[in-house]
Amino acid sequence: MTNTLTVKDLMSKPVTVAKSVPITEALDKMLDEEIDPLIVVHNDEVVGTVSRFCVAEKLGTKRNSDLSPTAIRVANAIDEDFTIIYEDEDLDILIPLLQQYKLVVVYNADNNLIGQVTSGDLLARVRPEGDLSSVVQTASRIDADERVVHLRRRMIDEEISRFVVTNGDEIVGVVSETDVAVSLRKFRESVEDRYQEHQVRNILVRDIMSSPVISVEEDALLPATIDTMLNKKISSIPITRKGKLAGIVTRMSLIQAL
């Protein structure tokens, strides 16, 4: 089905940021454009990407605690592990690439940047077959009263970008690298440096989580679930069984199922 389509048929306009700008500007752009990550350029050359996860990591690092958020540059948060594809290549080549990368950079025959492809771009045209259970993953949980410094540590150590927030058996929110990055930025900009190390430990997950939660029951149809994720522009959706957490579907789990 996909062999009649090329990368050009579904790529979107590239969203870039200069590596010399503050990471706060990159974060604002990611939020405004509703995209993650951004393509980082220097002298019109693609040099990597910057993600919300990287911003959260840099803003929470103790060695940067004496710096204003605007003093930390994108150059200090670049992920140089990225991939490039050409616009006339077959669409099928995108699937294994997006199973590894959040974003694929698209060039034309003259080696000029002309586009990008994300999981959302691909899922708008190509979808996994089967039922919802085939794409459900185990959900990582965190208690609403856990401290954000511990959440950030788990994100880094366990390489988890989102958690379902629970209060006992009740789902009360979802917390992601976006929530951590935004909250740490606001905290760093509003609290004096001498008080930051102490006060940051008082921020709880419930203070920064996204709530209420959009979720679906495990007997929901897969196409409808994908539509919900794309229309709401969310990267994951908790799956419930009689109102209790049963798992999670992410854009990556959907791409892995293609």
C-alpha angles and dihedrals in degrees: 000000000000098000092087092057129076134201090261091062094068109018118119132213112288115252110209141180130193115247090229096064125094117269087238089065090049090050092050090051093049090052095044094047092039091228137123127224118022125215110246117217135187122185089350092304125117108240102169144297136281122212138192087247090059091048091051090048094051095044091051098046112113093219089063094048093103092053127086111242088242090058093062110088131211086242087071093054103042121135104210093189102097137129136229129210133180124245096238096053121114116270093235091071089066095065099070090040094054089047085066105029133045090218137021120210116224125212131183126228090276091058093249122143108251107153153348136226125213132181088262091056091052096043090052087066107021125040136182118254126230132051132310094267090065092067101036116116131192108274120232110228133204130181118249090233095053116116119255091230088061091045091053091049091052091048091055099039096042096033092233118149099189140027133194107235116223137185102200105310094337122103105226104165151331123250124197141170086271092061091047094048094048094045095047091049092052091046094049091049096048105039124069114248095245092058099041102088092053100039097045088066089062095062111105130203090246088060094062107024123116111248148214096040126229107219139158134212117252092249092060119120116261096227091052091049091052090048090053092051093048096042093047090041093230124146097213142019128200117236118218136199111206089337095310124110111267102164144302138263117214133182088249093054088052092050091047089056095057 
